[in-house]
Amino acid sequence: MSDPRPTGITADRTQSTLTITWSDGVTAVYPFALLRNACPCAECRGGHENMTPDPTPDMFQILIMDARATRLVDIQAVGNYAIVLVWEDGHQYGIYNWHYLRALWEGLQANEQATS
């Protein structure tokens, strides 16, 4: 399957993780801090010219943020291709499409292997 799609998305607010089960059988767990740090919106990326379709290495260097910035309030569907994450500090501008979320998880796996 060349384009896996989510078959299930759950948030665990006590563990601060988002879990996506993909159509190819992969279960990916994303820390909220990573998702917020990797927000794909123009505001977080520093303008449209800095937006990329894939995660960049700096996204895996988790920054210390106000706790409200990494408390997930809601997950909203965007058509059948993405989600928007709504954070307690009011930020809700990043559209996390399936390609981006899958690439983010693959980048997280590669980063963990490189640092272990």
Phi, psi and omega in degrees: 000122185274338184228079181297148179233151178295140172250349177195140178226125178225148177246135175246100184289335178285328178265352183056050179223151173246129180246129176241127172263125184261156183297342177267011176094352179286137171248118183249132179246123183246122173295140178305320182300321178294314181300318179291318179296329182262018181308127185275008184285161181297323179298314182285328181275352178087029178113161183299328182293342180259002180280136180232155180284349182233157177297152176251156184305327181294341180292340182269356173268094187291127179271152174280124183235164170304137183305326180295336181290339182242017173262116182282129179259321186202157172237126182240134177287143173240100184054221177244027184231356186194173172227158170245134177259129180255122183259156184300331180281004176098350181290130181203040187255345182279130174258110183266098180280167186299317179302313182296315180296319179293316178296324178296317178295317179297321176295321178298317179298314180296320180295318179295322179292321181291331183263000180254000000 
